Amino acid sequence: MKKLFVQFIKFGLVGVTNTVVFLTVYYVLLHFGVHYLAANFIGFAISVINAFILSGRFVFKNSETPAPIRLAKVYAAYGFTFLLSTATLFVMVDLIGISQYIAPLLNMCFTVPINFLVNKFWAFR
């Protein structure tokens, strides 16, 4: 159980850097007039590469699965939560009226734990 907790903490630290990458791309694109859903997708695509590299090096080091297969699984894992977060982003911004700058932060409250579990038990297995 301690190993799982340590991995979750490491995943969280990697997630912080991943969040910085995502939000930087997202906010820069918003600044240049890109629609928030397009900015969300582009930020997602770039941040998943970051997550794959850092998670493979620091969190789930002992995977025997070849790197191209792991990358495909990581995109699939994050793809699931991307679809979920995009739907909730739309609901929060367009239907509820939450700021497009705050909504992505709220999404992370549930996508981070989901991503950890899927990456731990499937993508990097």
Accessible surface in RSA format (square Angstrom, percent):
REM  Atomic radii and reference values for relative SASA: ProtOr
REM  Chains: A
REM  Algorithm: Lee & Richards
REM  Probe-radius: 1.40
REM  Slices: 20
REM RES _ NUM      All-atoms   Total-Side   Main-Chain    Non-polar    All polar
REM                ABS   REL    ABS   REL    ABS   REL    ABS   REL    ABS   REL
RES MET A   1   190.75  98.8 143.83  95.2  46.92 111.7 132.35 112.5  58.40  77.4
RES LYS A   2   166.58  81.3 156.39  96.0  10.20  24.3 105.76  95.2  60.83  64.8
RES LYS A   3   137.26  67.0 129.49  79.4   7.77  18.5  89.68  80.7  47.58  50.7
RES LEU A   4    54.46  30.3  52.50  37.6   1.96   4.9  52.96  37.2   1.49   4.0
RES PHE A   5   127.25  63.7 122.83  76.1   4.42  11.5 126.84  76.9   0.41   1.2
RES VAL A   6    60.31  39.7  59.52  53.9   0.79   1.9  60.27  52.4   0.04   0.1
RES GLN A   7    18.75  10.5  18.75  13.7   0.00   0.0   6.88  14.6  11.87   9.0
RES PHE A   8    73.80  36.9  73.59  45.6   0.21   0.5  73.59  44.6   0.21   0.6
RES ILE A   9    80.32  45.7  77.63  57.8   2.69   6.5  79.21  57.0   1.11   3.0
RES LYS A  10    75.79  37.0  74.59  45.8   1.20   2.9  43.36  39.0  32.43  34.5
RES PHE A  11     8.04   4.0   7.61   4.7   0.43   1.1   7.61   4.6   0.43   1.2
RES GLY A  12    25.22  31.1   0.00   N/A  25.22  31.1  22.11  60.7   3.11   7.0
RES LEU A  13   115.33  64.2 111.17  79.5   4.16  10.5 111.57  78.4   3.75  10.1
RES VAL A  14    12.80   8.4  10.96   9.9   1.84   4.4  12.65  11.0   0.15   0.4
RES GLY A  15    17.65  21.8   0.00   N/A  17.65  21.8  17.39  47.7   0.26   0.6
RES VAL A  16    91.45  60.2  88.75  80.3   2.70   6.5  90.79  78.9   0.66   1.8
RES THR A  17    63.01  44.8  60.71  61.5   2.30   5.5  62.32  83.7   0.69   1.0
RES ASN A  18    17.87  12.3  17.87  17.3   0.00   0.0   1.09   2.6  16.78  16.2
RES THR A  19    33.13  23.6  30.78  31.2   2.35   5.6  20.53  27.6  12.59  19.0
RES VAL A  20    90.19  59.3  87.48  79.2   2.71   6.5  90.15  78.3   0.04   0.1
RES VAL A  21    43.23  28.4  39.38  35.7   3.85   9.3  43.15  37.5   0.07   0.2
RES PHE A  22    22.55  11.3  22.55  14.0   0.00   0.0  22.55  13.7   0.00   0.0
RES LEU A  23    25.52  14.2  25.48  18.2   0.04   0.1  25.52  17.9   0.00   0.0
RES THR A  24    73.94  52.6  67.01  67.9   6.93  16.5  57.33  77.0  16.61  25.1
RES VAL A  25    28.71  18.9  25.21  22.8   3.50   8.4  28.71  24.9   0.00   0.0
RES TYR A  26     0.00   0.0   0.00   0.0   0.00   0.0   0.00   0.0   0.00   0.0
RES TYR A  27    65.85  30.7  61.47  35.0   4.38  11.4  56.95  42.8   8.90  11.0
RES VAL A  28    72.63  47.8  70.32  63.7   2.31   5.6  72.60  63.1   0.04   0.1
RES LEU A  29    35.58  19.8  35.58  25.5   0.00   0.0  35.58  25.0   0.00   0.0
RES LEU A  30    18.68  10.4   4.70   3.4  13.98  35.1   4.70   3.3  13.98  37.6
RES HIS A  31   146.41  80.0 115.82  80.5  30.59  78.2  74.23  76.5  72.18  84.0
RES PHE A  32   150.39  75.2 118.88  73.6  31.51  82.0 124.58  75.5  25.81  73.9
RES GLY A  33    66.90  82.5   0.00   N/A  66.90  82.5  36.13  99.2  30.77  68.9
RES VAL A  34    45.35  29.8  35.40  32.0   9.95  24.0  41.26  35.9   4.08  11.1
RES HIS A  35   108.74  59.4  95.73  66.5  13.01  33.3  76.62  79.0  32.12  37.4
RES TYR A  36    13.92   6.5  11.86   6.7   2.06   5.4  11.86   8.9   2.06   2.5
RES LEU A  37    54.71  30.5  49.97  35.7   4.74  11.9  50.37  35.4   4.35  11.7
RES ALA A  38    44.59  41.0  35.02  54.0   9.58  21.8  42.74  60.2   1.85   4.9
RES ALA A  39     0.00   0.0   0.00   0.0   0.00   0.0   0.00   0.0   0.00   0.0
RES ASN A  40     7.92   5.5   7.92   7.7   0.00   0.0   0.00   0.0   7.92   7.7
RES PHE A  41   109.49  54.8 109.49  67.8   0.00   0.0 109.49  66.4   0.00   0.0
RES ILE A  42    68.53  39.0  67.69  50.4   0.84   2.0  68.53  49.3   0.00   0.0
RES GLY A  43     0.00   0.0   0.00   N/A   0.00   0.0   0.00   0.0   0.00   0.0
RES PHE A  44    25.31  12.7  23.82  14.8   1.49   3.9  25.31  15.3   0.00   0.0
RES ALA A  45    29.55  27.2  29.04  44.8   0.51   1.2  29.39  41.4   0.16   0.4
RES ILE A  46    80.02  45.5  78.34  58.4   1.68   4.0  78.62  56.6   1.39   3.8
RES SER A  47     6.50   5.5   6.50   8.7   0.00   0.0   0.00   0.0   6.50   9.1
RES VAL A  48     0.61   0.4   0.61   0.6   0.00   0.0   0.61   0.5   0.00   0.0
RES ILE A  49    86.36  49.1  86.36  64.3   0.00   0.0  86.36  62.2   0.00   0.0
RES ASN A  50    31.54  21.8  27.04  26.1   4.51  10.9  10.54  25.4  21.01  20.3
RES ALA A  51     1.34   1.2   1.01   1.6   0.33   0.8   1.22   1.7   0.12   0.3
RES PHE A  52    30.43  15.2  29.22  18.1   1.21   3.1  29.45  17.9   0.98   2.8
RES ILE A  53    75.82  43.1  70.51  52.5   5.31  12.8  75.13  54.1   0.69   1.9
RES LEU A  54    39.28  21.9  39.28  28.1   0.00   0.0  39.28  27.6   0.00   0.0
RES SER A  55     2.48   2.1   2.48   3.3   0.00   0.0   1.50   3.2   0.98   1.4
RES GLY A  56    21.68  26.7   0.00   N/A  21.68  26.7  10.20  28.0  11.48  25.7
RES ARG A  57   161.70  67.9 146.69  74.8  15.01  35.7  39.70  54.3 122.00  73.9
RES PHE A  58   108.26  54.2 107.02  66.3   1.24   3.2 107.60  65.2   0.67   1.9
RES VAL A  59     6.56   4.3   0.00   0.0   6.56  15.8   0.00   0.0   6.56  17.8
RES PHE A  60    11.63   5.8   6.25   3.9   5.37  14.0   9.97   6.0   1.66   4.7
RES LYS A  61   127.24  62.1  98.49  60.4  28.75  68.5  50.49  45.4  76.75  81.8
RES ASN A  62   128.06  88.3 103.91 100.4  24.15  58.1  40.13  96.6  87.93  85.0
RES SER A  63    26.22  22.2   2.28   3.0  23.94  55.1   5.59  11.9  20.63  28.9
RES GLU A  64   169.28  97.2 136.74 103.5  32.54  77.5  57.84 111.9 111.44  91.0
RES THR A  65    23.39  16.6  17.61  17.9   5.78  13.8  10.62  14.3  12.77  19.3
RES PRO A  66    77.26  56.3  66.12  60.3  11.13  40.5  77.26  63.8   0.00   0.0
RES ALA A  67    46.39  42.7  41.19  63.6   5.21  11.8  41.44  58.4   4.95  13.1
RES PRO A  68   101.23  73.8  88.14  80.3  13.09  47.6  94.64  78.1   6.59  41.0
RES ILE A  69    88.11  50.1  86.11  64.2   2.00   4.8  88.10  63.4   0.01   0.0
RES ARG A  70    42.77  18.0  42.77  21.8   0.00   0.0   1.39   1.9  41.39  25.1
RES LEU A  71    60.17  33.5  60.17  43.0   0.00   0.0  60.17  42.3   0.00   0.0
RES ALA A  72    63.26  58.2  50.13  77.4  13.13  29.9  58.25  82.0   5.01  13.3
RES LYS A  73    48.73  23.8  47.76  29.3   0.97   2.3  23.83  21.4  24.90  26.5
RES VAL A  74     1.00   0.7   1.00   0.9   0.00   0.0   1.00   0.9   0.00   0.0
RES TYR A  75    67.84  31.7  63.84  36.3   4.00  10.4  55.73  41.9  12.10  14.9
RES ALA A  76    53.21  48.9  34.67  53.5  18.55  42.2  45.46  64.0   7.76  20.5
RES ALA A  77     2.74   2.5   0.00   0.0   2.74   6.2   2.56   3.6   0.18   0.5
RES TYR A  78    22.86  10.7  22.26  12.7   0.60   1.6  15.59  11.7   7.27   9.0
RES GLY A  79    17.31  21.3   0.00   N/A  17.31  21.3  17.25  47.3   0.06   0.1
RES PHE A  80   117.67  58.9 111.66  69.2   6.01  15.6 115.34  69.9   2.33   6.7
RES THR A  81     4.15   3.0   3.60   3.7   0.55   1.3   1.19   1.6   2.96   4.5
RES PHE A  82    29.06  14.5  24.63  15.3   4.44  11.5  28.77  17.4   0.30   0.8
RES LEU A  83   123.48  68.8 117.58  84.1   5.89  14.8 118.22  83.0   5.25  14.1
RES LEU A  84    63.62  35.4  58.09  41.6   5.53  13.9  62.94  44.2   0.68   1.8
RES SER A  85    16.24  13.7  16.16  21.6   0.08   0.2   6.77  14.4   9.47  13.3
RES THR A  86    31.00  22.1  30.95  31.4   0.05   0.1  30.95  41.6   0.05   0.1
RES ALA A  87    55.97  51.5  46.86  72.3   9.11  20.7  55.16  77.7   0.81   2.2
RES THR A  88    37.10  26.4  36.94  37.4   0.16   0.4  37.10  49.8   0.00   0.0
RES LEU A  89     0.98   0.5   0.98   0.7   0.00   0.0   0.98   0.7   0.00   0.0
RES PHE A  90    84.85  42.5  84.85  52.6   0.00   0.0  84.85  51.4   0.00   0.0
RES VAL A  91    60.27  39.7  60.27  54.6   0.00   0.0  60.27  52.4   0.00   0.0
RES MET A  92    21.94  11.4  21.94  14.5   0.00   0.0  18.59  15.8   3.35   4.4
RES VAL A  93    26.25  17.3  16.86  15.3   9.38  22.6  16.86  14.7   9.38  25.5
RES ASP A  94    77.16  54.0  45.01  44.8  32.15  76.0  16.21  38.1  60.95  60.8
RES LEU A  95   123.29  68.7  88.46  63.3  34.82  87.5  90.65  63.7  32.63  87.8
RES ILE A  96   114.97  65.4  83.16  62.0  31.81  76.7  88.32  63.6  26.65  72.3
RES GLY A  97    60.29  74.3   0.00   N/A  60.29  74.3  28.62  78.5  31.67  70.9
RES ILE A  98    50.27  28.6  41.52  30.9   8.74  21.1  47.61  34.3   2.65   7.2
RES SER A  99    52.22  44.1  35.53  47.4  16.68  38.4  39.58  84.3  12.64  17.7
RES GLN A 100    54.64  30.6  51.47  37.6   3.18   7.6   9.61  20.5  45.03  34.2
RES TYR A 101   104.29  48.7 103.62  59.0   0.66   1.7  74.48  56.0  29.81  36.7
RES ILE A 102    86.21  49.1  86.21  64.2   0.00   0.0  86.21  62.1   0.00   0.0
RES ALA A 103     0.00   0.0   0.00   0.0   0.00   0.0   0.00   0.0   0.00   0.0
RES PRO A 104     5.04   3.7   2.44   2.2   2.60   9.4   3.94   3.3   1.10   6.8
RES LEU A 105    77.31  43.1  68.80  49.2   8.51  21.4  69.86  49.1   7.44  20.0
RES LEU A 106    77.51  43.2  73.37  52.5   4.14  10.4  73.57  51.7   3.94  10.6
RES ASN A 107     7.03   4.8   7.03   6.8   0.00   0.0   4.11   9.9   2.92   2.8
RES MET A 108    39.70  20.6  37.47  24.8   2.24   5.3  28.88  24.6  10.82  14.3
RES CYS A 109    99.05  74.9  71.57  79.8  27.47  64.6  35.85  90.8  63.20  68.2
RES PHE A 110    69.46  34.7  66.11  40.9   3.34   8.7  68.67  41.6   0.79   2.3
RES THR A 111    12.49   8.9  12.49  12.7   0.00   0.0   4.91   6.6   7.58  11.5
RES VAL A 112    46.84  30.8  46.19  41.8   0.65   1.6  46.84  40.7   0.00   0.0
RES PRO A 113    55.07  40.1  54.43  49.6   0.64   2.3  54.96  45.4   0.10   0.6
RES ILE A 114    52.03  29.6  50.73  37.8   1.30   3.1  51.99  37.4   0.03   0.1
RES ASN A 115    12.10   8.3  12.10  11.7   0.00   0.0   0.82   2.0  11.28  10.9
RES PHE A 116     6.61   3.3   6.61   4.1   0.00   0.0   6.61   4.0   0.00   0.0
RES LEU A 117    92.82  51.7  91.07  65.2   1.75   4.4  91.41  64.2   1.41   3.8
RES VAL A 118    45.17  29.7  40.68  36.8   4.50  10.8  45.17  39.3   0.00   0.0
RES ASN A 119     1.14   0.8   1.14   1.1   0.00   0.0   0.63   1.5   0.51   0.5
RES LYS A 120    42.71  20.8  36.70  22.5   6.01  14.3   8.01   7.2  34.70  37.0
RES PHE A 121    98.68  49.4  84.75  52.5  13.92  36.2  84.75  51.4  13.92  39.8
RES TRP A 122   111.45  44.7 110.58  53.5   0.86   2.0  89.07  47.5  22.38  36.3
RES ALA A 123     0.00   0.0   0.00   0.0   0.00   0.0   0.00   0.0   0.00   0.0
RES PHE A 124    10.39   5.2   1.05   0.6   9.34  24.3   1.05   0.6   9.34  26.7
RES ARG A 125   168.69  70.8 140.11  71.4  28.57  68.0  63.92  87.4 104.76  63.5
END  Absolute sums over single chains surface
CHAIN  1 A     7076.9       6123.1        953.8       5436.5       1640.4
END  Absolute sums over all chains
TOTAL          7076.9       6123.1        953.8       5436.5       1640.4
